[in-house]
Amino acid sequence: MVELAGTDRMISPDQRMLVSRMERSIEGIKQKDKTRDIYIKRWLENEEELNGSERHDISSHISFITAQLLVEVSQGIYFLDKVLSERNKFMISDDASIPALMKHAYSASNLNFNREECIAIANRLGLD
């Protein structure tokens, strides 16, 4: 990203769009992380006093936001890796499935990929 943003040469419209998307995505990730931290802190500080429905609500928020973060970070890794490998031929395409994006991101990060978990995450977010 720094290389694209700081280059003297013209970047393609797709590369420019990627820079713009990544800036928005990073801000969204920061905000979601802060929101998730609030729920985690509430859970840790008040665990003993929470009734069943409060526990469920907090747990549900934490898992939903975590799923959003996993998908957004996977998309970022996918597109950044793609722009690095394709360089001047890079084109943004939104045709990859969530499990495919996540598989690529997990592989690029040397993490074990579990397709069923990724499908469950996509379903949880209504992205199936």
C-alpha positions as CSV (number, residue, x, y, z in Angstrom):
1,M,0.0,0.0,0.0
2,V,2.8,2.4,0.9
3,E,4.5,1.6,-2.4
4,L,1.3,2.4,-4.3
5,A,0.5,5.5,-2.4
6,G,4.1,6.9,-2.6
7,T,4.9,6.1,-6.2
8,D,5.8,8.7,-8.8
9,R,4.3,6.7,-11.6
10,M,0.6,6.6,-12.5
11,I,-1.3,3.9,-10.8
12,S,-4.3,2.2,-12.4
13,P,-7.8,3.0,-11.5
14,D,-8.1,-0.4,-9.8
15,Q,-5.0,0.2,-7.7
16,R,-6.4,3.6,-6.8
17,M,-9.7,2.0,-5.8
18,L,-7.8,-0.5,-3.7
19,V,-6.0,2.2,-1.8
20,S,-9.3,4.0,-1.2
21,R,-11.1,0.8,-0.1
22,M,-8.2,-0.2,2.2
23,E,-8.3,3.2,3.9
24,R,-12.0,2.8,4.6
25,S,-11.6,-0.9,5.6
26,I,-8.8,-0.1,8.1
27,E,-11.0,2.6,9.7
28,G,-13.9,0.1,9.9
29,I,-11.7,-2.5,11.4
30,K,-10.4,-0.1,14.1
31,Q,-14.0,0.9,15.0
32,K,-15.2,-2.7,15.1
33,D,-12.2,-3.7,17.3
34,K,-13.0,-0.9,19.7
35,T,-16.7,-1.9,19.9
36,R,-15.7,-5.6,20.4
37,D,-13.3,-4.6,23.2
38,I,-16.2,-2.8,25.0
39,Y,-18.2,-6.0,25.0
40,I,-15.3,-8.1,26.0
41,K,-14.5,-5.7,28.9
42,R,-18.2,-5.8,30.0
43,W,-18.1,-9.6,29.9
44,L,-14.9,-9.8,31.9
45,E,-15.8,-7.2,34.5
46,N,-19.4,-8.3,35.1
47,E,-19.3,-12.0,34.3
48,E,-20.7,-13.0,37.8
49,E,-23.6,-10.5,37.7
50,L,-24.8,-11.2,34.1
51,N,-28.0,-13.1,33.7
52,G,-28.6,-15.6,30.9
53,S,-30.0,-13.2,28.4
54,E,-27.3,-10.6,29.1
55,R,-24.6,-13.3,28.7
56,H,-26.2,-14.4,25.4
57,D,-26.4,-10.8,24.1
58,I,-22.8,-10.0,24.9
59,S,-21.5,-13.3,23.6
60,S,-23.6,-12.8,20.4
61,H,-22.2,-9.3,19.8
62,I,-18.6,-10.5,20.4
63,S,-18.9,-13.4,18.0
64,F,-20.7,-11.4,15.3
65,I,-18.1,-8.6,15.4
66,T,-15.3,-11.1,15.4
67,A,-16.7,-12.8,12.3
68,Q,-16.9,-9.3,10.6
69,L,-13.3,-8.7,11.5
70,L,-12.1,-12.1,10.2
71,V,-13.9,-11.4,6.9
72,E,-12.7,-7.8,6.5
73,V,-9.1,-8.7,7.4
74,S,-9.2,-11.7,5.0
75,Q,-10.4,-9.5,2.2
76,G,-7.6,-7.0,2.9
77,I,-5.0,-9.8,2.8
78,Y,-6.5,-11.2,-0.3
79,F,-6.4,-8.0,-2.3
80,L,-3.1,-6.8,-1.0
81,D,-1.5,-10.1,-1.9
82,K,-3.2,-10.0,-5.3
83,V,-1.9,-6.5,-6.1
84,L,1.6,-7.5,-5.1
85,S,1.5,-10.6,-7.4
86,E,-0.3,-9.0,-10.3
87,R,1.3,-5.5,-10.2
88,N,0.3,-3.5,-13.3
89,K,-2.2,-6.1,-14.3
90,F,-4.1,-5.9,-11.0
91,M,-7.9,-5.7,-11.3
92,I,-10.4,-5.6,-8.5
93,S,-12.9,-8.4,-8.8
94,D,-15.5,-9.1,-6.2
95,D,-16.3,-12.6,-7.6
96,A,-14.4,-14.6,-5.0
97,S,-16.5,-16.3,-2.3
98,I,-15.9,-15.6,1.4
99,P,-14.4,-19.1,2.0
100,A,-12.1,-18.6,-1.0
101,L,-10.9,-15.2,0.3
102,M,-10.4,-16.6,3.7
103,K,-8.6,-19.7,2.4
104,H,-6.2,-17.4,0.5
105,A,-5.6,-15.2,3.6
106,Y,-5.1,-18.1,5.9
107,S,-2.6,-19.6,3.5
108,A,-0.7,-16.3,3.1
109,S,-0.6,-16.1,6.9
110,N,0.5,-19.7,7.4
111,L,-2.7,-20.5,9.3
112,N,-4.7,-23.7,9.1
113,F,-7.8,-23.3,7.0
114,N,-11.1,-24.9,8.0
115,R,-13.7,-24.5,5.2
116,E,-16.6,-25.4,7.5
117,E,-15.7,-22.7,10.0
118,C,-15.4,-20.2,7.1
119,I,-18.8,-21.2,5.7
120,A,-20.3,-20.9,9.2
121,I,-18.8,-17.3,9.5
122,A,-20.2,-16.3,6.2
123,N,-23.6,-17.7,7.1
124,R,-23.5,-15.9,10.5
125,L,-23.0,-12.7,8.7
126,G,-25.6,-13.5,6.0
127,L,-23.0,-13.6,3.3
128,D,-23.8,-17.0,2.0
